[in-house]
Amino acid sequence: MKFLSSVLFIFLTSCSQNSQNLTGKWQFVDFYHYQDLDTTKQNQARAFWTHYKMSFGQNNQYNSEGIFPDSGRWDYNEKDKVIKLINNTGNEEVLKVVELNSKKLIITFPDNKGFVFQKIYSK
């Protein structure tokens, strides 16, 4: 029974971090691993980023709204938990997925700092 429970847990965990969960519109909620900023600077930065949104379409198109509007193509490597963004001018960015489920997305940049997003709606 313990073996079956372990297998079920692994299966459910792997299913929860798939590209289907990624599609939709995401709203910035908080920073991830920004302990080097004091509380005042974190609050100022949150106010700056509060309207930032990202959308991942089922057609592998993405766009971002807010302070850094952008659009292009996205690809999610479920095995490596990496999102690759290639914007319309050809610039590429690779983001590590720390957590992905139907309501929450945490992504990090190469320096291991990142963003926490909350899903606003699914596509």
Backbone as a printed PyTorch tensor [residue, N CA C, xyz], in Angstrom:
tensor([[[  0.8210,  -1.2030,   0.0000],
         [  0.0000,   0.0000,   0.0000],
         [  0.8600,   1.2610,   0.0000]],

        [[  1.9580,   1.2310,   0.7560],
         [  2.8440,   2.3780,   0.8130],
         [  3.4520,   2.6460,  -0.5660]],

        [[  3.8070,   1.5950,  -1.2830],
         [  4.3540,   1.7260,  -2.6290],
         [  3.3320,   2.3830,  -3.5610]],

        [[  2.0900,   1.9400,  -3.5080],
         [  1.0340,   2.4950,  -4.3450],
         [  0.8200,   3.9760,  -4.0400]],

        [[  0.8530,   4.3420,  -2.7780],
         [  0.7060,   5.7460,  -2.3870],
         [  1.8520,   6.5870,  -2.9500]],

        [[  3.0680,   6.0440,  -2.9030],
         [  4.2300,   6.7590,  -3.4300],
         [  4.1190,   6.9560,  -4.9350]],

        [[  3.7090,   5.9190,  -5.6540],
         [  3.5540,   6.0060,  -7.1030],
         [  2.4790,   7.0350,  -7.4520]],

        [[  1.3700,   7.0200,  -6.7310],
         [  0.2870,   7.9670,  -6.9790],
         [  0.7590,   9.3990,  -6.7290]],

        [[  1.5090,   9.6180,  -5.6660],
         [  2.0370,  10.9410,  -5.3520],
         [  2.9520,  11.4430,  -6.4710]],

        [[  3.8520,  10.5950,  -6.9480],
         [  4.7690,  10.9810,  -8.0250],
         [  3.9820,  11.3100,  -9.2890]],

        [[  2.9890,  10.4980,  -9.6090],
         [  2.1690,  10.7340, -10.7940],
         [  1.4380,  12.0660, -10.6940]],

        [[  0.8080,  12.3450,  -9.5700],
         [  0.0600,  13.5860,  -9.4040],
         [  0.9800,  14.7950,  -9.4300]],

        [[  2.1590,  14.6650,  -8.8440],
         [  3.1200,  15.7590,  -8.8430],
         [  3.5920,  16.0570, -10.2570]],

        [[  3.8970,  15.0220, -11.0170],
         [  4.3830,  15.2450, -12.3730],
         [  3.2840,  15.8190, -13.2570]],

        [[  2.0510,  15.4380, -13.0330],
         [  0.9470,  15.9660, -13.8320],
         [  0.6650,  17.4260, -13.5100]],

        [[  0.9670,  17.8470, -12.2960],
         [  0.6200,  19.2040, -11.8980],
         [  1.5540,  20.2420, -12.5090]],

        [[  2.7130,  19.8550, -13.0260],
         [  3.6480,  20.8130, -13.6010],
         [  3.7410,  20.6460, -15.1100]],

        [[  2.6110,  20.6480, -15.7910],
         [  2.6620,  20.5020, -17.2340],
         [  2.2860,  21.8040, -17.9310]],

        [[  2.5190,  21.8210, -19.2440],
         [  2.2930,  23.0490, -20.0000],
         [  0.8270,  23.4500, -20.0370]],

        [[ -0.0640,  22.4920, -19.8370],
         [ -1.4890,  22.8270, -19.8020],
         [ -1.7860,  23.7690, -18.6330]],

        [[ -1.1220,  23.5620, -17.5000],
         [ -1.2910,  24.4790, -16.3680],
         [ -0.7100,  25.8580, -16.6610]],

        [[  0.2720,  25.9070, -17.5460],
         [  0.9300,  27.1760, -17.8410],
         [  0.0600,  28.0970, -18.6890]],

        [[ -0.7500,  27.5350, -19.5740],
         [ -1.5640,  28.3820, -20.4470],
         [ -2.5710,  29.1820, -19.6300]],

        [[ -2.6920,  30.4460, -20.0000],
         [ -3.5910,  31.3470, -19.3010],
         [ -2.9060,  32.6620, -19.0060]],

        [[ -3.5600,  33.4760, -18.2010],
         [ -3.0360,  34.7960, -17.8520],
         [ -2.6130,  34.8040, -16.3890]],

        [[ -1.4100,  35.3160, -16.1360],
         [ -0.8000,  35.3140, -14.8110],
         [ -0.5190,  36.7410, -14.3560]],

        [[ -0.8200,  37.0140, -13.0810],
         [ -0.6060,  38.3220, -12.4600],
         [  0.5540,  38.2310, -11.4720]],

        [[  1.4750,  39.1910, -11.5420],
         [  2.5620,  39.2650, -10.5610],
         [  1.9770,  39.4050,  -9.1610]],

        [[  2.5290,  38.6250,  -8.2050],
         [  2.0760,  38.6790,  -6.8120],
         [  3.2080,  39.1040,  -5.8810]],

        [[  4.3980,  38.5380,  -6.1050],
         [  5.4930,  38.7930,  -5.1710],
         [  6.8220,  38.4300,  -5.8180]],

        [[  7.8970,  38.7370,  -5.0910],
         [  9.2410,  38.3670,  -5.5150],
         [  9.6260,  37.0310,  -4.9050]],

        [[ 10.5810,  36.3720,  -5.5060],
         [ 11.0730,  35.0880,  -5.0260],
         [ 12.5830,  35.2090,  -4.8610]],

        [[ 13.0620,  34.9810,  -3.6350],
         [ 14.4930,  35.0330,  -3.2910],
         [ 15.0940,  36.4280,  -3.4380]],

        [[ 14.4210,  37.4230,  -2.9340],
         [ 14.9340,  38.7880,  -2.9390],
         [ 15.1860,  39.2650,  -1.5110]],

        [[ 15.7840,  38.4300,  -0.6870],
         [ 16.0250,  38.7770,   0.7050],
         [ 17.0370,  39.9080,   0.8660]],

        [[ 17.8340,  40.1730,  -0.1750],
         [ 18.8350,  41.2230,  -0.0650],
         [ 18.2310,  42.6310,  -0.1280]],

        [[ 16.9550,  42.7400,  -0.4860],
         [ 16.2770,  44.0330,  -0.4680],
         [ 15.6080,  44.2410,   0.8910]],

        [[ 15.7830,  45.4260,   1.4640],
         [ 15.1000,  45.6990,   2.7260],
         [ 13.6040,  45.8560,   2.4690]],

        [[ 12.8290,  45.8980,   3.5130],
         [ 11.3740,  45.9310,   3.4140],
         [ 10.8770,  47.1260,   2.6100]],

        [[ 11.4600,  48.2820,   2.8170],
         [ 11.0420,  49.4790,   2.0920],
         [ 11.2620,  49.3130,   0.5950]],

        [[ 12.4380,  48.8290,   0.2130],
         [ 12.7350,  48.6330,  -1.2130],
         [ 11.8600,  47.5400,  -1.8180]],

        [[ 11.5720,  46.4870,  -1.0510],
         [ 10.6770,  45.4440,  -1.5540],
         [  9.2850,  46.0030,  -1.8110]],

        [[  8.7740,  46.8100,  -0.8920],
         [  7.4460,  47.4010,  -1.0600],
         [  7.3970,  48.3500,  -2.2590]],

        [[  8.4570,  49.1370,  -2.4420],
         [  8.5160,  50.0290,  -3.5950],
         [  8.5540,  49.2240,  -4.8970]],

        [[  9.3420,  48.1670,  -4.9010],
         [  9.4470,  47.3290,  -6.0970],
         [  8.1260,  46.6140,  -6.3840]],

        [[  7.4470,  46.1400,  -5.3470],
         [  6.1350,  45.4930,  -5.5330],
         [  5.1450,  46.4600,  -6.1840]],

        [[  5.1460,  47.7060,  -5.7160],
         [  4.2410,  48.7080,  -6.2880],
         [  4.5600,  48.9390,  -7.7630]],

        [[  5.8220,  48.8780,  -8.1130],
         [  6.2690,  49.0580,  -9.4890],
         [  5.8130,  47.8980, -10.3800]],

        [[  5.8880,  46.6710,  -9.8610],
         [  5.5720,  45.4640, -10.6310],
         [  4.1190,  45.0200, -10.5150]],

        [[  3.3340,  45.6300,  -9.6570],
         [  2.0060,  45.1220,  -9.3150],
         [  1.0670,  44.9220, -10.5050]],

        [[  1.2510,  45.6620, -11.5820],
         [  0.3570,  45.5310, -12.7400],
         [  0.9360,  44.6540, -13.8440]],

        [[  2.0640,  44.0000, -13.5630],
         [  2.7130,  43.1660, -14.5770],
         [  1.9470,  41.8480, -14.7460]],

        [[  1.6380,  41.5230, -15.9970],
         [  0.9050,  40.2890, -16.3120],
         [  1.5920,  39.5850, -17.4710]],

        [[  1.5100,  38.2560, -17.4640],
         [  2.0010,  37.4480, -18.5790],
         [  0.9040,  36.5000, -19.0130]],

        [[  0.7780,  36.3230, -20.3240],
         [ -0.1880,  35.3790, -20.8810],
         [  0.5600,  34.3530, -21.7200]],

        [[  0.2390,  33.0920, -21.5060],
         [  0.7880,  31.9880, -22.2810],
         [ -0.3660,  31.3360, -23.0340]],

        [[ -0.3650,  31.4600, -24.3540],
         [ -1.4500,  30.9160, -25.1580],
         [ -1.2270,  29.4550, -25.5170]],

        [[ -2.3110,  28.7670, -25.8340],
         [ -2.2300,  27.3700, -26.2520],
         [ -1.4970,  27.2270, -27.5800]],

        [[ -1.3980,  28.3030, -28.3250],
         [ -0.6960,  28.2920, -29.6070],
         [  0.7930,  28.6200, -29.4450]],

        [[  1.2910,  28.5480, -28.2210],
         [  2.6810,  28.8340, -27.8600],
         [  3.0910,  30.2820, -28.1230]],

        [[  2.1190,  31.1740, -28.1050],
         [  2.3990,  32.6000, -28.1720],
         [  2.2940,  33.1640, -26.7540]],

        [[  3.1780,  34.1000, -26.4230],
         [  3.0810,  34.7530, -25.1140],
         [  3.0520,  36.2590, -25.3190]],

        [[  2.5390,  36.9440, -24.3380],
         [  2.6880,  38.3960, -24.2860],
         [  2.7100,  38.8230, -22.8300]],

        [[  3.3720,  39.9320, -22.5940],
         [  3.4210,  40.4870, -21.2480],
         [  2.8840,  41.9070, -21.3100]],

        [[  2.2360,  42.3060, -20.2260],
         [  1.6230,  43.6270, -20.1150],
         [  2.1940,  44.3170, -18.8870]],

        [[  2.2550,  45.6180, -18.9630],
         [  2.7390,  46.3740, -17.8130],
         [  3.9890,  47.1300, -18.1680]],

        [[  4.9360,  47.1400, -17.2570],
         [  6.1160,  47.9830, -17.4130],
         [  7.0410,  47.5410, -18.5380]],

        [[  7.0480,  46.2560, -18.8670],
         [  7.8840,  45.7480, -19.9480],
         [  7.0350,  44.9360, -20.9220]],

        [[  6.2230,  45.6000, -21.7520],
         [  5.3930,  44.8440, -22.6860],
         [  6.2730,  44.1000, -23.6910]],

        [[  5.8770,  42.8850, -24.0030],
         [  6.6680,  42.0340, -24.8830],
         [  5.7620,  40.9500, -25.4520]],

        [[  6.1710,  40.3420, -26.5370],
         [  5.4210,  39.2220, -27.0890],
         [  6.3480,  38.3570, -27.9240]],

        [[  5.9130,  37.1340, -28.1460],
         [  6.7090,  36.1970, -28.9250],
         [  6.2110,  34.7770, -28.7400]],

        [[  7.1410,  33.8220, -28.8320],
         [  6.8100,  32.4050, -28.7000],
         [  7.3910,  31.8560, -27.3980]],

        [[  6.7080,  30.8540, -26.8470],
         [  7.1950,  30.1960, -25.6380],
         [  7.2140,  28.6960, -25.8530]],

        [[  8.0930,  28.0340, -25.1040],
         [  8.1700,  26.5810, -25.1040],
         [  8.4750,  26.1470, -23.6770]],

        [[  7.7830,  25.1070, -23.2070],
         [  8.0050,  24.6080, -21.8480],
         [  8.5630,  23.1960, -21.9150]],

        [[  9.7470,  23.0070, -21.3580],
         [ 10.3660,  21.6930, -21.2580],
         [  9.9880,  21.1310, -19.8850]],

        [[  9.0130,  20.2200, -19.8690],
         [  8.4990,  19.6860, -18.6050],
         [  9.5560,  18.9010, -17.8410]],

        [[ 10.4100,  18.1850, -18.5700],
         [ 11.4360,  17.3700, -17.9050],
         [ 12.4260,  18.2430, -17.1400]],

        [[ 12.9130,  19.3090, -17.7900],
         [ 13.8990,  20.1930, -17.1630],
         [ 13.2620,  21.3420, -16.3860]],

        [[ 11.9330,  21.4840, -16.5040],
         [ 11.1810,  22.5570, -15.8480],
         [ 11.7290,  23.9320, -16.2350]],

        [[ 11.7940,  24.1470, -17.5480],
         [ 12.3500,  25.3770, -18.0930],
         [ 11.3880,  25.9500, -19.1300]],

        [[ 11.1410,  27.2580, -19.0320],
         [ 10.3680,  27.9770, -20.0420],
         [ 11.3570,  28.7800, -20.8820]],

        [[ 11.2680,  28.6110, -22.1850],
         [ 12.0950,  29.4050, -23.0890],
         [ 11.1780,  30.4080, -23.7820]],

        [[ 11.5260,  31.6940, -23.6580],
         [ 10.7880,  32.7620, -24.3200],
         [ 11.6480,  33.3170, -25.4430]],

        [[ 11.0870,  33.4170, -26.6320],
         [ 11.7700,  34.0430, -27.7560],
         [ 10.8560,  35.1510, -28.2500]],

        [[ 11.2780,  36.4020, -28.0180],
         [ 10.3870,  37.4980, -28.3740],
         [ 10.4280,  37.7550, -29.8770]],

        [[  9.5750,  38.6530, -30.3330],
         [  9.4170,  38.8950, -31.7700],
         [ 10.6430,  39.5020, -32.4320]],

        [[ 11.6010,  39.9950, -31.6440],
         [ 12.8430,  40.5050, -32.2210],
         [ 13.9580,  39.4640, -32.1720]],

        [[ 13.6520,  38.2610, -31.6490],
         [ 14.6220,  37.1690, -31.6340],
         [ 15.3960,  37.0080, -30.3450]],

        [[ 15.1860,  37.9020, -29.3730],
         [ 15.8740,  37.7510, -28.0810],
         [ 15.2910,  36.5740, -27.3190]],

        [[ 16.1630,  35.8160, -26.6910],
         [ 15.7530,  34.6050, -25.9790],
         [ 16.0320,  34.7350, -24.4880]],

        [[ 15.0860,  34.2490, -23.6870],
         [ 15.2540,  34.2260, -22.2340],
         [ 14.8130,  32.8570, -21.7300]],

        [[ 15.6130,  32.2970, -20.8260],
         [ 15.3000,  30.9900, -20.2510],
         [ 14.9820,  31.1790, -18.7760]],

        [[ 13.8200,  30.6690, -18.3620],
         [ 13.3520,  30.8000, -16.9900],
         [ 13.1650,  29.4150, -16.3790]],

        [[ 13.6190,  29.2340, -15.1680],
         [ 13.4430,  27.9740, -14.4480],
         [ 12.1050,  28.0060, -13.7190]],

        [[ 11.3330,  26.9340, -13.8290],
         [ 10.0550,  26.8270, -13.1370],
         [ 10.2910,  26.1500, -11.7890]],

        [[ 10.0610,  26.8740, -10.7190],
         [ 10.2070,  26.3440,  -9.3640],
         [  8.9210,  25.6440,  -8.9430]],

        [[  7.7900,  26.2760,  -9.2820],
         [  6.4850,  25.7070,  -8.9430],
         [  5.4900,  26.0810, -10.0250]],

        [[  4.6750,  25.1130, -10.4180],
         [  3.6180,  25.3490, -11.3950],
         [  2.4450,  24.4470, -11.0700]],

        [[  1.3130,  25.0810, -10.8330],
         [  0.0640,  24.3360, -10.6940],
         [ -1.0450,  25.1920, -11.2960]],

        [[ -2.2700,  24.8230, -11.0950],
         [ -3.3730,  25.5240, -11.7520],
         [ -3.5910,  26.9430, -11.2220]],

        [[ -2.9530,  27.3090, -10.1090],
         [ -3.1740,  28.6240,  -9.5130],
         [ -1.9110,  29.4410,  -9.2910]],

        [[ -0.7470,  28.7940,  -9.2800],
         [  0.4800,  29.4750,  -8.8860],
         [  1.6270,  29.1120,  -9.8210]],

        [[  2.4460,  30.1240, -10.1340],
         [  3.6420,  29.9470, -10.9570],
         [  4.7870,  30.6990, -10.2990]],

        [[  5.8930,  29.9980, -10.0540],
         [  7.1060,  30.6430,  -9.5680],
         [  8.1870,  30.3740, -10.6020]],

        [[  8.7760,  31.4560, -11.1350],
         [  9.8480,  31.3280, -12.1140],
         [ 11.0750,  32.0700, -11.5980]],

        [[ 12.2490,  31.5720, -11.9870],
         [ 13.4870,  32.2350, -11.5960],
         [ 14.3530,  32.4960, -12.8180]],

        [[ 15.1850,  33.4890, -12.6770],
         [ 16.1730,  33.8520, -13.6800],
         [ 17.4690,  33.1160, -13.3410]],

        [[ 18.5030,  33.2270, -14.1860],
         [ 19.7550,  32.5170, -13.8950],
         [ 20.3680,  32.8240, -12.5300]],

        [[ 20.0850,  34.0030, -11.9550],
         [ 20.6410,  34.3400, -10.6370],
         [ 19.8120,  33.7670,  -9.4870]],

        [[ 18.8130,  32.9430,  -9.8000],
         [ 17.9300,  32.2690,  -8.8450],
         [ 16.9300,  33.2110,  -8.1750]],

        [[ 16.8600,  34.4540,  -8.6120],
         [ 15.8230,  35.3680,  -8.1480],
         [ 14.6960,  35.3130,  -9.1650]],

        [[ 13.4870,  35.5520,  -8.6980],
         [ 12.3870,  35.4500,  -9.6350],
         [ 11.1150,  36.0840,  -9.1480]],

        [[ 10.0120,  35.6200,  -9.7500],
         [  8.6910,  36.1580,  -9.4890],
         [  7.7180,  35.0590,  -9.1240]],

        [[  6.7420,  35.4430,  -8.3180],
         [  5.6020,  34.5850,  -7.9950],
         [  4.4010,  35.1830,  -8.7140]],

        [[  3.6870,  34.3390,  -9.4630],
         [  2.4940,  34.7660, -10.1800],
         [  1.2940,  33.9780,  -9.7020]],

        [[  0.1360,  34.6000,  -9.8420],
         [ -1.1420,  33.9500,  -9.5540],
         [ -1.9400,  33.9460, -10.8590]],

        [[ -2.5760,  32.8190, -11.1570],
         [ -3.3540,  32.7480, -12.3950],
         [ -4.6290,  33.5560, -12.2410]],

        [[ -4.8920,  34.4090, -13.2270],
         [ -6.1030,  35.2110, -13.2330],
         [ -7.1960,  34.4670, -13.9790]],

        [[ -6.8280,  33.8550, -15.1130],
         [ -7.7960,  33.0180, -15.8300],
         [ -7.0610,  32.0610, -16.7570]],

        [[ -7.7200,  30.9880, -17.0890],
         [ -7.1750,  29.9650, -17.9850],
         [ -7.6210,  30.2480, -19.4070]],

        [[ -6.8230,  29.8040, -20.3490],
         [ -7.1880,  29.9720, -21.7650],
         [ -7.7070,  28.6730, -22.3060]]])
